[in-house]
Amino acid sequence: MDILPSEEEQMLKNLAREFLEAEISTAMVREMELDELGYPPALWKQMADLGWLGMALPEQYGGQGLPLTYLGLILEEAGRVLAPVPLYSTMVAALTIAAEGNEQQKQEILPAVSDGGMVLTWAVTERDPRLIPEAMQLQATADGDGWVLNGTKMFVDNFIVAQRCLVACRTSPASDANQGITLFLVDPNGTGVSQTALLTLAKDKQSRVDFQDHRIERAALVGEVDQGWPIIEAMLDRATALLCCQMVGAARKDAEMAIEYAKNRIAFGRPIGAFQSVQHMLADMIIHVDGGQMLTFEALWKMDQGLPASVEVSQAKAFCNEKCESVVRTSQVIHGGIGFMMEFDLHLWFRRV
């Protein structure tokens, strides 16, 4: 693995940063926290026109067939500006359909995603938050040529604006042969589906989704009955690595703001960045961000090469979860009291990370 970006990757990264910083302000981020949709459709269409929504999707379905690392670069820059768009949830679901969906599903969904006409999401987590088969208790009961869904999913990202949602369901008890988990493609606006907004620290659009006698047809099946857990594991690996990209982007921007503040904040006759203790904090912040970035892109690179990446994904997840949070907490400390004022933008990055 070459740890330095190629010329093409650096050009993409620069283009993404230039576009996103020009189009997305902290005022927009604040506005979208209160907006019912949570994202500006015009910006979403612009991102589609740039080719970002189909970047990692197959060419025969309107995409560009580029590696996951390219999508990771876009999500890193999106994290940097706290982009209020459903890019992450849509890409995770779309990549899963591209990998495991049938031909009809691919033709119906992937071109619509690529041109910005469809938002997707996915629902795995339940009241038991562990990402293991035993935690999947939403029941899908066979009924004629379809299934009936009953149960609840938690923390479903952008469900309120999605046109389709991948839902992990239990279709049979676990056995030696399989885990009894099946993946279905569900219409969020269907009969028997309701959502309740969840209040999160980040003020993003997360929902509790309840299914009550919601009927789906056989065409909604993704993969094979009772064989969904390996698909979900692969989806979670991609989702985790791409989420780490966003965390790294946000943490790096927060660290840069702390460095700039330390250069200009005068205390005791000198910039606070001249004090060794502050310098140590700033150095640790950059070490943590760079470390998280390297672990994350190693995981994405291995997935692009078709190599097992679960260990690398877990390393990136564990490191970014701890160290990116440490970065934004340290930034609050360096800024002092002003960092805790709602009128000051720093808390936007802290809450999102």
N, C-alpha and C positions, 0 to 999 in steps of 0.2 A: 504493500500500500504506500503510495506517495502521499505524504501528509500535507504537501503544499497544493493549493488549487491549481488546475491547469489554466491556461490563458482563457479558454472558453468559459470555464467555471467562474473565473474572476470577473470576466466581462458581464456574465449573468448576474453575479452578486452586486456589481457596481450599478447595473441598470435597475435592479430591484430596489436597491437603496435609494437611488435618485428618484425613482417613481414614487415609492411609498412615502418618503419624507416630504415630497412635494404635495401629495394628495391627502395625507393623513396628519392631522394636527391633534394635539392633546384636547383641544376644544371638541373635535369630532369624537374622540374616544369618550369624553365625558357625556356628550350628547347621546351616543349610542348605548351607554349604560342605562339610560332612561327610556330609550326608544323601544317600542313594542317589538319590532323585528330584530333589533340589535345590530343591524348592518345596513349600509346604504346600497341599494340595488344598482345604482349607477356605477359605483366603484367596483362592484362584483362583475359587472359587464365589461368594464375596462380591463380587469384582470383576465377575463376570458379572451378578450381581443388580443392581449399580449401573449396568449398561449399558455398561461400558467396553469389553468384548470385541467388541461389535457396533457400537460408536460410529460407525466410518467405513465400515461395510458397508451394502449396499443394504437398504432397508426391506422389500422383498418377500421377503428371505431372513432376516428376524428382526433386522436391524440398524436403525440410526437414520439412516443416510445423511448424517452430519455431515462437515464438511471435515476434511482431514488435519491442519490446524492444531490442531483440538480434540484429536485423538489425540496430536499432538506435545506438547501441554500436559500430558497424562496421563503420557507417557513422561518428560518433564522432571522431573515430581514423583516418578516412580518411580525415576529416577536419583538424585534427591536423597537418598532413603532407602535406596538400593541394593536395591530391592525384589527379593527372590529368587523371581521368577515368570517363566514363559516367555512374557511378553506380547509382547516384541519379535519373537521368531522366529515366533510364531503370527500376529501382525498382518501381517508382511511377506508370508508365504505366503498368508494369507486374502485380502489386498488383490489379490494377483496372480490368484488364482482368481476373485475377483469381477470383475476386468477382462478376463480371457482364458479362463476355464474355460467348458466347455459347460454346458447347462442341468442335465444330470444331476449333474455335479460340484458346481455351485452349490447345488442342492437338497439334496444329500447332506451337504455339508461346512459351508456357511456358517451355517445355523441351529444346528448342533451347536457351532460355535465361539462363536456369540453367547451360547448358554446355558451355556457353560463345560464342555461335554461332550467337547470335542476339542481337543487340543494339536497344533499344526503346526510344521513347520520347513522349511528349504530348504537345498540343497546345491549350491554352485557351485564353490568353491575346491578345487583339487587340489594335487599336490605342487609344481607350478609355480604360485606364488601370484598371478600376474598375472591380473587380471579382464579377460581378452581372449579372443576365440574360439579362438585358437591354443593356449591353455592347457587347453582342454576336451578331454581324451583318454579319459574314461570312455566305452566303446563300447556302443552299443545296436544290436544286429544284428537285422534283420528275420527273423522266424521264424513262418511261417504268418500268422495273424491277430494276431500280437503281436510282441514284441521280447524279446531276451535281453540282460541287462546284465552287463558285466564291467569292473571297474576300481575306483578308489578316490577317495573324496572326503575332504577334510581340514577340520577345524575346523567341524563341523556342530553348530550350537547346539541343545541340548535334544533331540538325537536319541533319547536313552535313554527319554524320556517321550512322544515324539510318536506320534500315531496315523497321520499321513500326512506325507510329505516330498516337496517339489518337487525334482526332480533334473535338472540340466542334463547332457545326454548328446550325444556326437557320433554322428550317424546317417549322415553321408557326408562326404567330403573337402570343404573349402571351395572355392567356385567364384565366378565373377563374379556368379552369380545369387543365391547365399546363402552363409551361413557354415557350413552343415551341422550346426547345433546344434538339438536338439529338447528340449522340456521335458516330463517325465513326472511323474505323481503316484504315488508308491511307498509301499507298506506297509512300515514299518521292521521289522515282525515276520515278514516273508515269508521263504520258503525261499531260502537263498543270500545272505542279508544278515547281516552281522556288524558289530559296532561295538567300538572300543577307546577307552577314556577317555583323553583327553589332559590332561596336567598343565599348567595355565596359571597365570600370575601372579595372575589374578583368582580362581582356584579355582572358575570357573564350569563348567557342564556342556558341554564341547566334546568331540566325538568324531571319530575317524577311522572312516570307514564303508567297508567292503569289500563289493563285489558280485561274486559268483561264480556265473555261470550263473543269475542271478535272472530269472525269466520274468514279464513283465507283459503284460496284454491291451490291446487297442486302446482300451478305455475309459479307460486311464490317460493317454492323450495329452492334453496341454494345448496348445491352438493347433493349428498345422499342422506336419507333418513338415518338418524342415530350416529352419523359419522361426522358431525359438525365440529367436534372439539379440536381436531388438528387444524381445521380451517380457522377457528377462533384463535388458537395459539399463534398461528402465523400472522393473523390480523393484529393481535395484541403486540407482537414484536414490532411490526411496522408502526403501529400507533404510538408505542412507547418511544421509539427512536425519533419519530417526527415531533412528538411533544417535547422531547429533550432539546430539539433544534430551537423551538420557540423559547424555551426557558433560557437557553444559552444566549440567544439574541437579546432578550429582555435584560438578563443579568449583565451582559457586556455594556449595554447602553447605560444602565444604572451605575456601573463602575466608572464609566467615562464621565458621567455627571459628577460623581464624587471627586474624581481627580481634578476636574475643572474647578469645582467649588473649593477644594483644598489649595489650589493655586491662588485664588482670589480672596478668600476669607482671611482677613487680617485679625490677629489676636496677639497681644503682648508685643506689638511692634513688628510682627513678621507674618507671612502666610502660614496658615496652620499646616500646610504641606511640608514646611521646613522642619517640623517636629518629627523625631524618629519614630515615635509610636504611631503617628498617623501614616508615615511612610510604610511601616510594616503592614498596617491594615490594607493600604492600597495595593501593596505588592501581593499580599495573599489573595485579594479579590481577583487580580488578573491571573494569578496562578490557577485559581479555582475555575474561572471562566475558560481559560485555555485548555485545562484538563478535561472539563466537561465537553468542550467542542471536539477534542481529539477522540475521546471515547465514543461520542455519539456518531461521528462520521466514520469511525472504524466499523461500527455496527452496520451502518447503512451501506458501506463499501462491501462488506462481507455478504450482505443480502443481494447486492447487485451482482456479485460473482457467483451467486447460487450456493454459497457456503453456509453451513450452520452458524447462526449468529445469536442464539439465545443467551449464551454466556456474556457476549459483548453488550447485548441489549440490557441485560440485568446490571452489568457494571455501570453503564451510562445512566441507567435509572437510579441506582443507589447513589452514585456520585452527584449527579445533577440535583436530585431531590434534597440532599444535604447541603452541598456547596453553593448552589445558586441561591438557596434561601439565605445562607450565610452572607453572601455578597450583598443582597438587598438589605439585610439587617444592618450590616456594617456601614452601608451607605447612609442609612438613617442616623446612625451614631455620628458619623463624620459631619453630616449636615446639622446636627444638633436640633434645637427646638423647631426651627423652620421646617425641618423634614416631616414634622407631625401636623402641619397646618394643611387643612383640606384645600385651601386656595393655591398651595404650592403643588406642582405636578408630581413630585417624587413618589408620593404614595400610590400613584397609578401603577408604577412598575412593581413596587413592593407587593401590592395586593394581587397583581396578576401572577407573579412568580409563586 
